[in-house]
């Protein structure tokens, strides 16, 4: 019985040269997939960039709601402020149409001749990675799987599914909530029609894409916290009691990380910190479930854990 895992590995053993040949073939598949994905994304790069402007349009709607509410009340109108906050939330969630702004168009600029072209190239490269991720992940798993025991392969598959799902949740939060708030906060700093002075927000296309990708990566990677802590729990490096005892330090660490990787505004920092803290406690529950299952398996085998 104890020889079964070793037999399993022996059955998949291969010479080094065969591993290198297989690695080369899988790298070729990945490169071809990325190239095809890049070409597809570059063909539709204008449409993809337009899609990324949706948060900017929502921010303009939030600004219009705020301006409309400001006309109807004074500086100390608490009820009006609460009504304005409610209307902004309804616009943000799509439950209410933003008031129309005559002649208002979403305007970005580029100040170098090839700036927008290279922005589309960068966007296409990022899109190619996202589009071909299932192929890339399948190639990595297919190369690694023969060196894993059967139970290790079964344990690895849920994380292969959970990781992109959590990344997508983080990206969706950025797209529908964080970016509109950040851009609204930026647009609210404009000076329009005051003593003949005009200070308008005209972001560059490259800087806008950098902001979008920074927030997408920051939130997507931070949302991997349950995957990382659960893997550490499976490896026995952490346990639920340890994680629960150190929750105060974890909260401080999350706030510091959010302050470092997000733009320097309190809105995006807070909106990143709160869900990550929630995911930390969810991770504690996942680690506890792993410990419970491990204890049941040990009890079934008659093993005493000290």
TORPA-284290 format. One line per field, with one value per residue (C-alpha): chain; residue number from 1; x negated, y negated, z negated. Coordinates in Angstrom, 3 decimals. Layout:
% TORPA-284290
chain = [A, ...]
n = [NUM, ...]
u = [X, ...]
v = [Y, ...]
w = [Z, ...]
This chain:
% TORPA-284290
chain = [A, A, A, A, A, A, A, A, A, A, A, A, A, A, A, A, A, A, A, A, A, A, A, A, A, A, A, A, A, A, A, A, A, A, A, A, A, A, A, A, A, A, A, A, A, A, A, A, A, A, A, A, A, A, A, A, A, A, A, A, A, A, A, A, A, A, A, A, A, A, A, A, A, A, A, A, A, A, A, A, A, A, A, A, A, A, A, A, A, A, A, A, A, A, A, A, A, A, A, A, A, A, A, A, A, A, A, A, A, A, A, A, A, A, A, A, A, A, A, A, A, A, A, A, A, A, A, A, A, A, A, A, A, A, A, A, A, A, A, A, A, A, A, A, A, A, A, A, A, A, A, A, A, A, A, A, A, A, A, A, A, A, A, A, A, A, A, A, A, A, A, A, A, A, A, A, A, A, A, A, A, A, A, A, A, A, A, A, A, A, A, A, A, A, A, A, A, A, A, A, A, A, A, A, A, A, A, A, A, A, A, A, A, A, A, A, A, A, A, A, A, A, A, A, A, A, A, A, A, A, A, A, A, A, A, A, A, A, A, A, A, A, A, A, A, A, A, A, A, A, A, A, A, A, A, A, A, A, A, A, A, A, A, A, A, A, A, A, A, A, A, A, A, A, A, A, A, A, A, A, A, A, A, A, A, A, A, A, A, A, A, A, A, A, A, A, A, A, A, A, A, A, A, A, A, A]
n = [1, 2, 3, 4, 5, 6, 7, 8, 9, 10, 11, 12, 13, 14, 15, 16, 17, 18, 19, 20, 21, 22, 23, 24, 25, 26, 27, 28, 29, 30, 31, 32, 33, 34, 35, 36, 37, 38, 39, 40, 41, 42, 43, 44, 45, 46, 47, 48, 49, 50, 51, 52, 53, 54, 55, 56, 57, 58, 59, 60, 61, 62, 63, 64, 65, 66, 67, 68, 69, 70, 71, 72, 73, 74, 75, 76, 77, 78, 79, 80, 81, 82, 83, 84, 85, 86, 87, 88, 89, 90, 91, 92, 93, 94, 95, 96, 97, 98, 99, 100, 101, 102, 103, 104, 105, 106, 107, 108, 109, 110, 111, 112, 113, 114, 115, 116, 117, 118, 119, 120, 121, 122, 123, 124, 125, 126, 127, 128, 129, 130, 131, 132, 133, 134, 135, 136, 137, 138, 139, 140, 141, 142, 143, 144, 145, 146, 147, 148, 149, 150, 151, 152, 153, 154, 155, 156, 157, 158, 159, 160, 161, 162, 163, 164, 165, 166, 167, 168, 169, 170, 171, 172, 173, 174, 175, 176, 177, 178, 179, 180, 181, 182, 183, 184, 185, 186, 187, 188, 189, 190, 191, 192, 193, 194, 195, 196, 197, 198, 199, 200, 201, 202, 203, 204, 205, 206, 207, 208, 209, 210, 211, 212, 213, 214, 215, 216, 217, 218, 219, 220, 221, 222, 223, 224, 225, 226, 227, 228, 229, 230, 231, 232, 233, 234, 235, 236, 237, 238, 239, 240, 241, 242, 243, 244, 245, 246, 247, 248, 249, 250, 251, 252, 253, 254, 255, 256, 257, 258, 259, 260, 261, 262, 263, 264, 265, 266, 267, 268, 269, 270, 271, 272, 273, 274, 275, 276, 277, 278, 279, 280, 281, 282, 283, 284, 285, 286, 287, 288, 289, 290, 291, 292, 293, 294, 295, 296, 297, 298, 299, 300, 301, 302, 303, 304, 305, 306]
u = [0.000, -2.821, -4.508, -1.592, -2.683, -6.238, -4.920, -2.771, -5.802, -7.932, -5.265, -5.592, -9.389, -11.170, -14.753, -15.863, -15.995, -12.338, -11.401, -13.305, -11.629, -8.224, -9.050, -10.046, -6.826, -4.681, -6.570, -5.971, -2.239, -2.245, -4.106, -1.769, 1.278, -0.081, -0.856, 2.646, 4.175, 2.033, 3.124, 6.805, 6.545, 4.638, 7.294, 9.921, 7.639, 9.721, 12.889, 11.101, 9.763, 13.237, 14.540, 11.957, 13.350, 16.628, 15.416, 14.483, 18.022, 19.483, 17.216, 18.550, 22.073, 21.170, 19.745, 22.958, 25.064, 22.852, 23.108, 26.884, 27.237, 24.886, 27.193, 30.173, 28.687, 26.235, 22.923, 24.528, 27.505, 27.033, 30.203, 29.154, 25.703, 27.209, 29.563, 26.627, 24.624, 27.605, 28.049, 24.330, 24.550, 27.559, 25.676, 22.620, 24.649, 26.559, 29.918, 30.300, 29.324, 26.864, 28.211, 27.199, 24.412, 24.887, 21.853, 19.942, 17.681, 15.123, 11.809, 8.317, 5.182, 1.832, -1.161, -3.606, -3.073, -3.152, -1.918, 1.541, 0.087, -2.255, 0.586, 2.620, -0.382, -0.673, 3.073, 2.974, 0.150, 2.080, 5.228, 3.362, 2.268, 5.848, 7.361, 4.960, 4.735, 6.727, 4.240, 1.231, 2.598, 3.413, -0.117, -1.701, 0.526, -0.076, -3.849, -3.824, -1.096, -3.190, -5.515, -2.666, -0.963, 2.671, 3.896, 1.652, 3.173, 6.658, 5.627, 4.003, 6.968, 9.311, 6.625, 6.137, 9.827, 10.104, 7.118, 8.514, 11.987, 10.647, 8.547, 11.669, 13.594, 10.847, 10.770, 14.576, 14.458, 11.903, 13.890, 17.315, 16.476, 12.898, 12.031, 15.244, 14.659, 10.972, 11.746, 14.650, 12.331, 9.787, 12.401, 13.870, 10.568, 11.181, 11.619, 14.257, 15.623, 13.995, 12.642, 11.938, 9.715, 10.134, 8.253, 9.552, 8.732, 7.302, 5.584, 3.115, 4.084, 0.871, 1.298, 4.932, 3.973, 1.201, 3.746, 6.194, 3.570, 2.027, 5.367, 6.390, 3.139, 3.142, 6.666, 6.389, 3.188, 4.396, 7.548, 5.253, 4.817, 7.182, 5.310, 1.902, 2.932, 4.812, 1.746, -0.405, 2.124, 2.014, -1.784, -1.555, -3.364, -0.422, 2.674, 5.989, 5.048, 1.883, 3.766, 6.517, 3.992, 2.220, 5.248, 4.337, 0.912, 2.551, 4.919, 1.998, 0.076, 3.052, 3.463, -0.248, -0.227, 2.905, 1.214, -1.852, -0.274, 2.742, 2.787, 2.235, 5.862, 7.812, 10.725, 8.865, 6.774, 9.872, 11.745, 8.797, 8.180, 11.746, 12.294, 8.753, 9.355, 12.587, 10.707, 8.160, 10.871, 12.324, 8.833, 8.793, 12.016, 10.493, 7.408, 9.639, 11.602, 8.346, 7.256, 10.629, 10.421, 6.828, 7.844, 10.659, 8.254, 5.745, 8.493, 9.607, 6.047, 5.655, 2.849, 2.440, 1.446, -0.543]
v = [0.000, -2.361, -1.713, -3.013, -6.690, -5.711, -3.411, -6.277, -8.561, -5.806, -5.241, -8.887, -9.051, -10.087, -10.968, -14.598, -14.972, -13.977, -16.587, -19.252, -18.245, -18.369, -21.754, -23.114, -21.886, -23.396, -26.709, -26.751, -26.233, -29.094, -31.442, -30.640, -31.157, -34.498, -35.628, -34.738, -36.418, -39.532, -39.795, -39.401, -41.972, -44.441, -44.215, -45.127, -47.382, -50.511, -48.754, -47.351, -50.793, -52.240, -49.552, -50.610, -54.158, -53.045, -53.937, -57.405, -57.866, -56.714, -59.186, -61.972, -60.899, -60.976, -64.473, -65.592, -64.210, -65.988, -69.275, -68.951, -68.357, -71.265, -73.668, -72.698, -73.052, -75.041, -74.034, -72.764, -70.964, -67.542, -66.052, -67.214, -65.708, -62.357, -62.463, -63.258, -60.329, -58.023, -59.239, -58.776, -55.207, -54.542, -55.909, -53.849, -50.627, -51.438, -51.741, -55.355, -57.294, -60.128, -63.588, -64.583, -67.130, -69.141, -68.982, -66.763, -64.148, -61.818, -63.352, -61.915, -63.161, -61.883, -64.210, -62.104, -60.987, -57.245, -57.347, -55.962, -53.279, -51.994, -52.243, -49.921, -47.576, -47.406, -46.917, -44.112, -42.350, -42.472, -41.349, -38.443, -37.150, -37.397, -35.843, -32.894, -32.254, -28.982, -27.682, -28.831, -27.342, -24.038, -23.808, -24.499, -21.942, -19.315, -19.735, -19.647, -17.031, -13.896, -14.775, -15.003, -12.270, -11.609, -13.237, -16.248, -16.650, -16.551, -19.176, -21.392, -21.606, -23.663, -26.318, -26.417, -27.285, -29.543, -31.718, -33.182, -33.463, -35.536, -37.617, -38.284, -39.330, -41.804, -43.143, -43.504, -45.467, -47.828, -48.239, -48.846, -50.544, -51.618, -53.320, -55.393, -56.642, -57.394, -59.235, -61.102, -62.197, -63.381, -65.182, -66.885, -68.783, -70.717, -74.499, -75.621, -79.147, -80.712, -84.217, -83.297, -80.385, -76.895, -73.825, -70.737, -67.049, -65.843, -62.509, -61.055, -57.718, -56.077, -57.345, -56.245, -52.738, -52.665, -53.592, -50.927, -48.161, -49.126, -48.894, -45.714, -43.960, -45.289, -44.129, -40.911, -39.833, -40.882, -38.816, -35.763, -35.919, -32.965, -30.829, -31.672, -31.159, -27.949, -26.533, -27.502, -25.795, -22.629, -22.684, -23.007, -26.344, -28.194, -27.159, -28.789, -29.495, -31.310, -33.364, -34.313, -35.340, -37.639, -39.297, -42.747, -42.606, -41.357, -44.344, -46.760, -44.930, -45.073, -48.817, -49.406, -47.292, -49.100, -52.454, -51.369, -49.720, -51.986, -55.616, -58.161, -58.758, -57.483, -56.158, -53.446, -52.565, -52.039, -50.160, -47.765, -47.305, -46.411, -43.418, -42.084, -42.096, -40.190, -37.705, -37.241, -35.999, -33.825, -32.346, -31.486, -29.535, -27.698, -26.740, -25.578, -23.339, -21.835, -21.127, -19.542, -17.280, -16.354, -15.458, -13.224, -11.458, -10.935, -9.585, -7.188, -5.871, -5.688, -8.273, -10.347, -13.969, -15.628]
w = [0.000, -0.893, 2.466, 4.563, 4.665, 5.591, 8.336, 9.570, 9.907, 11.463, 14.122, 15.221, 14.953, 18.149, 19.164, 18.878, 22.656, 22.956, 20.330, 22.271, 25.538, 23.867, 22.302, 25.713, 27.347, 24.587, 24.788, 28.540, 27.956, 25.407, 27.758, 30.681, 28.434, 27.191, 30.756, 31.990, 28.931, 29.517, 33.156, 32.223, 29.437, 31.631, 34.356, 31.749, 29.651, 30.317, 29.154, 26.101, 25.169, 25.619, 23.269, 20.686, 20.865, 19.284, 15.745, 17.048, 18.388, 15.064, 13.254, 15.476, 14.519, 10.817, 11.291, 13.006, 10.141, 7.631, 9.545, 9.798, 6.061, 5.277, 7.135, 5.027, 1.525, -0.536, -2.002, -5.220, -3.673, -5.291, -3.787, -0.336, -0.808, -1.798, 1.180, 3.458, 2.050, 2.628, 6.206, 6.890, 5.608, 7.862, 10.881, 9.970, 9.794, 13.000, 11.230, 12.323, 15.401, 14.909, 15.793, 19.329, 19.755, 22.984, 25.253, 22.832, 24.426, 22.891, 23.873, 23.522, 25.248, 26.448, 26.746, 28.764, 32.397, 31.639, 28.050, 28.782, 31.078, 28.376, 25.853, 28.094, 28.391, 24.603, 24.278, 26.866, 24.999, 21.727, 23.506, 25.115, 21.686, 20.384, 23.520, 23.660, 19.914, 20.147, 22.736, 20.702, 17.485, 19.216, 20.640, 17.242, 15.536, 18.213, 17.822, 14.003, 13.438, 14.224, 11.343, 8.834, 6.878, 7.688, 4.468, 5.152, 8.610, 7.103, 4.543, 7.185, 9.573, 7.303, 6.928, 10.688, 10.961, 7.889, 8.808, 12.084, 10.547, 7.648, 10.040, 12.130, 9.003, 8.117, 11.681, 11.733, 8.484, 10.048, 13.263, 11.736, 8.420, 7.768, 11.073, 11.267, 7.712, 8.312, 11.562, 9.971, 7.164, 9.750, 11.866, 8.800, 8.401, 11.620, 11.551, 14.025, 14.463, 11.406, 12.101, 15.697, 14.638, 16.089, 14.847, 16.661, 16.378, 19.709, 19.001, 21.481, 23.015, 21.799, 18.227, 18.181, 19.294, 16.667, 13.977, 15.166, 15.370, 12.003, 10.235, 12.065, 11.155, 7.584, 6.827, 8.832, 7.062, 3.610, 4.159, 4.362, 0.569, -0.144, 2.411, 0.901, -2.718, -1.927, -0.149, -3.135, -5.389, -3.282, -3.519, -7.306, -7.388, -8.970, -10.917, -11.707, -15.320, -14.227, -11.618, -14.067, -16.717, -14.254, -12.682, -14.050, -12.409, -9.209, -9.144, -9.555, -6.827, -4.441, -4.997, -4.369, -1.188, 0.053, -0.554, 1.440, 4.500, 5.080, 6.277, 3.479, 2.625, -0.404, 1.666, 3.598, 0.518, -1.624, 1.089, 1.466, -2.271, -3.268, -0.904, -1.510, -5.270, -4.624, -2.426, -5.217, -7.580, -4.808, -4.418, -8.115, -7.577, -4.586, -6.612, -9.477, -7.083, -5.814, -9.392, -10.135, -7.066, -7.885, -11.454, -10.173, -7.794, -10.616, -12.870, -10.132, -9.797, -13.553, -13.619, -16.758, -16.066, -18.829]
